[in-house]
Amino acid sequence: MNFNFDVVFDRSVFSSTKWTYPQDPLYTDNKPTPLWVADMDFQCPPSVRKALLNIIDYGILGYTNCSLSTLNAITDWQKNRHDWTIEPDWIVQSPGVVTAIDIIINALSEPDDSIIIMTPVYGAFSRSIFANQRFAITVPLHNITGRYLLDFDELEKSITAKTKMLILCNPHNPIGKVWSIDELNIIGNICLKYKIIIVSDDIHQDLIFNNRSQYIPLAALHPYFSEICITCTSPSKTFNLAGLQTSNIIIKNNKLRERVKKEFLRYDMSRPNMIGLAACEAAYKTGQEWLEALLLYLKENYNLLNAMLNGVEGIRVTESDALFLSWIDFRQTNINLDNLNNTLIQQGKVWLDNGEKFGVEGYGFARLNFACPRKILESSIKNMLHICHFQNDDCVN
C-alpha cells in the first residue's frame, strides 16, 4: 500500500496545539510555521482510522477495561519489533507518559528525595520532579564532535543517600541518541549498586530511522535490570495518536507495580480511554507497513534538513539516529543567542522549541520537528537560511 505523507492538512480546524498561536504579537503578527511540539502533521494509519470509525458507528462510549486482545497486541509488538518478551500483567495503563512519571515519582520516592536526569533532556522530567517536591540532579551529556556521551564517573559521583530514581530517555529527546548496549549496561549496574529505580521513557522506541543504531530496552538486557526498571511506552509518537492520551507502562517487579497502580487509583486515574485503547490495538496489529513507510520519509526529511542547514557555516545539525526531532546548534552563528527564539520567529518565520527548555546545556540550541510534509520543511529551512543575511551580508564566517 502507498502512503502519502506529502499531503498538507489545515490542523487549525481542530484546535491543534501545535498550530494554535499564543496570544502574543510575536506569534500572531509573524505567523511562523510551527515546527516545535512533538507530534506529526500526518494522518495516522488508515487501519487505525477504520478501527475508530467502527467504534463511533457502534455508538456506545461508556467506561471500558483494557481487553486481553489489546494487551496481547502490546506484548506482541514489543516481541516482534524489539525482541522483548513481556507479560500482559506487567502492563499498567496511563493517560500519558508524563502522567505516569508523576505518578511513579509519588509512588516510589519521598519529598526531598533526589532524582537523576541527563541533560539536555525533555523538560517535563524536571518539571515533574520539582512539582512533586523532589530535587533534580542534572548530569550533563557531553557534546563530543556532534555526538553526545555520558561521563559515567560523573554519573556515579552525583549519587547521594537521597538519590532514589534515575529517569532515562531512550531514544534521548531532544538529541536523537539511541543508547548502546554497553552504555545501558553501565547505567543499569550503577543503579543496581546504589539501589536506584530506573524510569525509562521509551516513547520514541519505534522511531529509529538510521540502521546503524539498534534500540534495546534497558529492562530487556538482564533479569536484574528488569526488577528495578519501569519502561514507559506508547503508540502516540509512533502513529501520531498523542491526542488520545493512551500509554502503556511496563513494570515486571510486582511490588513496584502494585505501588504504582495504587497511586493511579488514589488519583482516580485507573480508567483507560476506550478510543485510545482501540487505536493502540489497531496500530500495533496493523500499523507496521505504515510505520516502515513513515521511517523512510522521516529519514529523507532528516537528510534534507542536514544537507540544507549544515551547508551554512555556523549552523550545525546534531547527528541523530532517531526521533522526528532535530537538535540544531546556533552557537557558532552571528545570531544574538539571547534573542534566538525571537529571531527565528521574526526573521526565519519558524517556531521551534527553545533549547533552554531542555536544560541550561540547551542555550544556543533549538529543537526542530521535521515530521511534516516535505515542502513545508523545505520552505521553513529556506526561511531560516535568510536569518544569516539579516545578521551578516556574508552570512556566517
C-alpha positions as CSV (number, residue, x, y, z in Angstrom):
1,M,0.0,0.0,0.0
2,N,1.2,3.5,-0.8
3,F,1.0,6.2,1.9
4,N,1.2,9.8,1.0
5,F,3.0,11.9,3.6
6,D,3.1,15.0,1.3
7,V,-0.5,16.0,1.8
8,V,-0.9,19.3,3.7
9,F,-3.7,19.5,6.2
10,D,-5.1,22.5,7.9
11,R,-4.7,21.4,11.5
12,S,-6.1,24.6,13.0
13,V,-9.6,23.4,12.1
14,F,-9.5,21.1,15.2
15,S,-7.6,23.4,17.5
16,S,-4.2,21.7,17.2
17,T,-1.9,22.7,20.0
18,K,1.0,22.8,17.5
19,W,-0.8,25.1,15.1
20,T,-2.5,27.4,17.7
21,Y,-0.5,30.6,18.1
22,P,-0.2,32.1,21.6
23,Q,-2.0,35.4,22.1
24,D,1.2,37.3,21.7
25,P,2.0,39.7,18.8
26,L,5.4,37.9,18.3
27,Y,3.4,34.9,17.0
28,T,0.2,36.5,15.7
29,D,1.9,39.1,13.7
30,N,4.6,36.9,12.2
31,K,2.6,33.7,11.8
32,P,5.7,31.4,11.9
33,T,5.5,27.8,10.7
34,P,5.2,25.7,13.8
35,L,7.9,23.0,14.0
36,W,8.0,22.8,17.8
37,V,5.9,20.3,19.8
38,A,6.4,16.6,19.2
39,D,3.5,15.5,17.1
40,M,3.4,14.9,13.4
41,D,1.5,16.6,10.6
42,F,0.5,13.3,9.1
43,Q,-2.7,11.3,9.3
44,C,-2.5,8.2,11.4
45,P,-2.6,4.8,9.6
46,P,-5.8,4.1,7.6
47,S,-6.3,0.9,9.6
48,V,-6.4,2.9,12.8
49,R,-8.9,5.4,11.4
50,K,-11.1,2.5,10.3
51,A,-11.0,1.0,13.8
52,L,-12.0,4.3,15.4
53,L,-14.9,4.7,12.9
54,N,-16.1,1.2,13.8
55,I,-16.3,2.3,17.5
56,I,-18.1,5.6,16.6
57,D,-20.6,3.7,14.5
58,Y,-21.2,1.3,17.4
59,G,-22.1,4.5,19.4
60,I,-21.7,3.3,23.0
61,L,-18.7,5.0,24.5
62,G,-19.0,4.1,28.2
63,Y,-16.4,3.0,30.7
64,T,-14.1,0.3,29.5
65,N,-11.4,-2.1,30.5
66,C,-8.3,-3.0,28.7
67,S,-9.1,-6.3,26.9
68,L,-6.7,-9.2,26.7
69,S,-6.8,-8.7,22.9
70,T,-5.3,-5.2,23.4
71,L,-2.8,-6.4,26.0
72,N,-1.7,-9.2,23.6
73,A,-1.3,-6.6,20.8
74,I,1.1,-4.6,23.1
75,T,3.1,-7.7,24.1
76,D,3.3,-8.9,20.5
77,W,4.5,-5.5,19.3
78,Q,7.3,-5.5,21.9
79,K,8.3,-9.0,21.0
80,N,8.1,-8.7,17.2
81,R,9.5,-5.2,17.0
82,H,12.1,-5.1,19.8
83,D,12.6,-8.8,20.7
84,W,11.4,-8.0,24.2
85,T,9.3,-10.6,25.9
86,I,6.8,-9.1,28.4
87,E,3.7,-10.5,30.1
88,P,0.2,-8.8,29.9
89,D,0.0,-8.4,33.6
90,W,3.2,-6.3,33.6
91,I,1.3,-3.5,31.8
92,V,-0.3,-0.6,33.6
93,Q,-2.4,1.8,31.6
94,S,-1.8,5.6,31.9
95,P,-3.2,8.6,30.1
96,G,0.3,9.6,29.1
97,V,4.0,9.0,29.8
98,V,4.4,12.3,31.7
99,T,1.4,11.5,33.8
100,A,2.9,8.1,34.6
101,I,6.2,9.7,35.6
102,D,4.4,12.0,38.0
103,I,2.6,9.0,39.5
104,I,5.8,6.9,39.7
105,I,7.7,9.7,41.4
106,N,4.9,10.0,44.1
107,A,4.6,6.2,44.5
108,L,8.3,5.3,44.7
109,S,10.0,8.2,46.3
110,E,9.5,10.7,49.1
111,P,9.5,14.5,49.2
112,D,13.1,15.8,49.3
113,D,14.5,12.7,47.6
114,S,16.6,13.3,44.6
115,I,16.2,12.1,41.0
116,I,18.9,12.0,38.3
117,I,18.3,13.3,34.8
118,M,20.8,13.6,32.0
119,T,20.7,17.0,30.2
120,P,19.8,18.3,27.7
121,V,16.6,16.3,28.1
122,Y,12.8,16.6,27.7
123,G,11.8,19.4,30.0
124,A,8.8,17.7,31.5
125,F,11.2,15.5,33.6
126,S,12.5,18.4,35.6
127,R,9.0,19.9,35.9
128,S,7.6,16.6,37.3
129,I,10.5,16.3,39.7
130,F,10.1,19.9,41.1
131,A,6.2,19.8,41.0
132,N,6.4,16.7,43.3
133,Q,8.8,18.4,45.8
134,R,11.8,16.3,44.8
135,F,15.3,17.5,43.8
136,A,16.7,17.1,40.3
137,I,20.3,16.0,40.0
138,T,21.4,17.0,36.5
139,V,24.3,15.1,34.9
140,P,25.2,16.8,31.6
141,L,25.8,14.8,28.5
142,H,28.9,16.0,26.7
143,N,28.8,17.1,23.1
144,I,31.9,15.4,21.6
145,T,32.2,16.4,17.9
146,G,28.4,16.4,17.4
147,R,27.7,13.2,19.4
148,Y,26.6,13.2,23.0
149,L,28.3,11.0,25.5
150,L,27.7,10.4,29.2
151,D,30.6,10.5,31.7
152,F,29.8,7.5,33.9
153,D,32.2,8.6,36.6
154,E,30.4,11.9,36.8
155,L,27.1,10.0,37.0
156,E,28.2,7.8,39.9
157,K,29.7,10.7,41.8
158,S,26.4,12.6,41.6
159,I,24.6,9.9,43.6
160,T,23.8,10.6,47.3
161,A,22.0,8.7,50.0
162,K,18.8,10.6,49.0
163,T,19.1,9.5,45.3
164,K,16.2,7.2,44.7
165,M,15.5,7.3,41.0
166,L,17.1,7.9,37.6
167,I,15.0,9.0,34.6
168,L,16.4,7.6,31.3
169,C,15.2,8.7,27.9
170,N,15.8,6.1,25.2
171,P,16.0,7.2,22.5
172,H,17.0,10.5,24.1
173,N,14.9,13.6,23.4
174,P,16.0,16.1,22.0
175,I,19.3,14.8,20.7
176,G,18.2,11.6,19.0
177,K,20.7,9.4,20.8
178,V,20.0,5.7,20.9
179,W,21.7,4.3,24.0
180,S,24.1,1.5,23.2
181,I,24.1,-1.9,25.0
182,D,27.4,-1.0,26.7
183,E,26.0,2.3,27.9
184,L,22.8,0.8,29.2
185,N,24.7,-2.0,31.0
186,I,26.9,0.6,32.8
187,I,23.8,2.7,33.8
188,G,21.9,-0.4,34.9
189,N,24.8,-1.7,37.0
190,I,25.4,1.7,38.7
191,C,21.7,1.8,39.6
192,L,21.8,-1.8,40.9
193,K,24.8,-0.9,43.0
194,Y,23.1,2.0,44.7
195,K,19.5,0.6,44.7
196,I,18.2,3.2,42.4
197,I,14.9,2.7,40.4
198,I,15.2,3.4,36.7
199,V,12.3,5.1,34.9
200,S,12.9,4.7,31.2
201,D,10.9,6.9,28.9
202,D,10.9,4.9,25.7
203,I,8.1,6.7,24.0
204,H,10.2,7.1,20.8
205,Q,11.3,3.5,20.7
206,D,9.8,2.8,17.3
207,L,11.3,5.8,15.6
208,I,14.8,4.7,14.7
209,F,15.5,5.8,11.2
210,N,19.2,5.0,11.0
211,N,20.1,1.4,10.7
212,R,23.5,1.8,12.4
213,S,21.7,2.1,15.7
214,Q,19.7,-0.6,17.5
215,Y,17.2,0.3,20.1
216,I,17.1,-2.1,23.1
217,P,15.0,-1.6,26.2
218,L,17.3,-1.5,29.3
219,A,14.8,-3.8,31.1
220,A,15.4,-6.4,28.4
221,L,19.2,-6.6,28.9
222,H,19.3,-8.5,32.2
223,P,16.8,-10.0,34.6
224,Y,18.3,-7.9,37.4
225,F,17.7,-4.7,35.4
226,S,14.0,-5.7,34.8
227,E,13.4,-5.8,38.6
228,I,14.5,-2.1,39.0
229,C,13.3,-0.7,35.7
230,I,9.9,0.8,34.7
231,T,9.6,1.3,31.0
232,C,7.2,3.9,29.6
233,T,5.8,3.2,26.1
234,S,3.0,4.4,23.9
235,P,1.8,4.3,20.3
236,S,1.3,8.1,20.5
237,K,4.6,9.2,18.9
238,T,4.9,6.3,16.5
239,F,1.4,6.5,15.0
240,N,0.5,10.2,15.7
241,L,-2.1,9.4,18.4
242,A,-0.9,11.8,21.2
243,G,-4.4,13.4,21.5
244,L,-5.9,10.0,22.6
245,Q,-3.9,10.0,25.8
246,T,-3.0,6.3,26.0
247,S,0.3,4.9,27.2
248,N,1.5,1.5,28.4
249,I,3.8,1.4,31.4
250,I,5.7,-1.9,31.7
251,I,6.6,-3.0,35.2
252,K,7.9,-6.5,35.8
253,N,8.6,-6.1,39.6
254,N,5.3,-7.0,41.3
255,K,5.9,-4.9,44.4
256,L,6.8,-1.8,42.3
257,R,3.8,-2.4,40.0
258,E,1.3,-2.6,42.8
259,R,2.6,0.6,44.4
260,V,2.3,2.4,41.1
261,K,-1.2,1.0,40.5
262,K,-2.3,2.1,44.0
263,E,-1.1,5.6,43.2
264,F,-3.0,5.7,40.0
265,L,-6.1,4.6,41.9
266,R,-5.6,7.3,44.5
267,Y,-5.9,9.9,41.8
268,D,-8.8,8.1,40.2
269,M,-6.7,7.7,37.0
270,S,-7.2,3.9,36.5
271,R,-9.9,4.1,33.8
272,P,-8.5,3.8,30.3
273,N,-9.6,5.7,27.3
274,M,-11.9,3.5,25.1
275,I,-10.9,5.2,21.9
276,G,-7.3,5.2,22.8
277,L,-7.2,1.5,23.5
278,A,-8.9,0.7,20.2
279,A,-6.3,2.9,18.4
280,C,-3.5,1.3,20.2
281,E,-4.6,-2.2,19.4
282,A,-5.2,-1.4,15.7
283,A,-1.9,0.4,15.4
284,Y,0.1,-2.5,16.9
285,K,-1.7,-5.2,15.0
286,T,-1.9,-3.5,11.5
287,G,0.4,-0.5,11.5
288,Q,3.8,-2.0,10.7
289,E,3.7,-1.3,6.9
290,W,2.7,2.3,7.5
291,L,5.5,2.7,10.1
292,E,8.1,1.5,7.6
293,A,6.9,4.0,5.1
294,L,6.9,6.7,7.7
295,L,10.5,5.9,8.8
296,L,11.7,6.2,5.2
297,Y,10.0,9.6,4.8
298,L,11.4,10.8,8.1
299,K,14.9,9.7,7.1
300,E,14.6,11.6,3.8
301,N,13.4,14.7,5.7
302,Y,16.3,14.5,8.1
303,N,18.7,14.1,5.3
304,L,17.2,17.2,3.6
305,L,17.4,19.2,6.8
306,N,21.0,18.1,7.3
307,A,22.1,18.9,3.8
308,M,20.5,22.3,3.7
309,L,21.3,23.6,7.1
310,N,24.8,22.1,7.6
311,G,25.7,23.9,4.3
312,V,25.6,27.2,6.1
313,E,28.7,27.6,8.1
314,G,28.0,28.2,11.8
315,I,24.7,26.3,11.9
316,R,25.1,22.6,13.0
317,V,22.6,19.8,12.9
318,T,23.3,17.3,15.7
319,E,24.0,13.9,14.3
320,S,20.9,11.7,15.1
321,D,19.6,8.2,14.7
322,A,16.1,8.5,16.0
323,L,13.1,10.7,16.7
324,F,11.4,13.1,14.3
325,L,13.1,16.0,16.1
326,S,16.4,17.6,15.3
327,W,18.7,19.4,17.8
328,I,20.1,22.5,16.0
329,D,23.2,24.3,17.2
330,F,23.3,28.0,16.6
331,R,26.2,28.8,18.9
332,Q,28.8,29.5,16.1
333,T,26.5,31.8,14.2
334,N,26.4,35.6,14.4
335,I,22.8,35.4,15.8
336,N,22.4,37.0,19.2
337,L,21.7,33.9,21.2
338,D,19.9,35.8,24.0
339,N,17.3,36.6,21.3
340,L,17.5,33.4,19.3
341,N,13.8,32.4,19.7
342,N,12.6,35.9,18.6
343,T,15.0,36.0,15.7
344,L,13.8,32.6,14.4
345,I,10.2,33.7,14.6
346,Q,10.6,37.2,13.2
347,Q,13.2,36.7,10.6
348,G,13.2,33.0,10.0
349,K,9.4,32.7,10.2
350,V,9.7,29.4,12.1
351,W,8.5,28.4,15.5
352,L,11.0,26.0,17.1
353,D,11.4,24.7,20.7
354,N,13.8,26.9,22.6
355,G,16.8,24.9,23.6
356,E,16.8,26.1,27.2
357,K,13.5,24.2,27.7
358,F,15.8,21.1,27.8
359,G,18.3,22.4,30.4
360,V,21.0,25.1,30.6
361,E,23.0,23.0,28.1
362,G,20.4,24.0,25.5
363,Y,21.5,27.6,25.4
364,G,22.1,28.5,21.8
365,F,20.2,25.4,20.5
366,A,16.7,24.9,19.2
367,R,14.7,21.7,18.6
368,L,13.1,21.3,15.2
369,N,10.2,18.9,14.4
370,F,10.7,17.6,10.9
371,A,7.6,15.3,10.8
372,C,5.8,17.4,8.3
373,P,5.2,17.4,4.5
374,R,8.5,17.9,2.7
375,K,7.5,21.1,1.0
376,I,6.7,22.7,4.4
377,L,10.1,21.6,5.8
378,E,12.0,22.8,2.7
379,S,10.2,26.2,2.8
380,S,10.9,26.5,6.5
381,I,14.6,25.7,6.1
382,K,14.9,28.3,3.3
383,N,13.3,30.9,5.6
384,M,15.8,30.0,8.4
385,L,18.7,30.5,6.0
386,H,17.5,34.1,5.4
387,I,18.5,34.8,9.0
388,C,22.1,34.7,8.0
389,H,21.5,37.5,5.6
390,F,19.7,39.6,8.3
391,Q,22.7,39.1,10.6
392,N,25.6,39.5,8.1
393,D,25.7,40.2,4.4
394,D,28.3,37.5,4.0
395,C,26.4,35.1,6.2
396,V,28.5,33.4,8.9
397,N,32.2,33.4,8.8
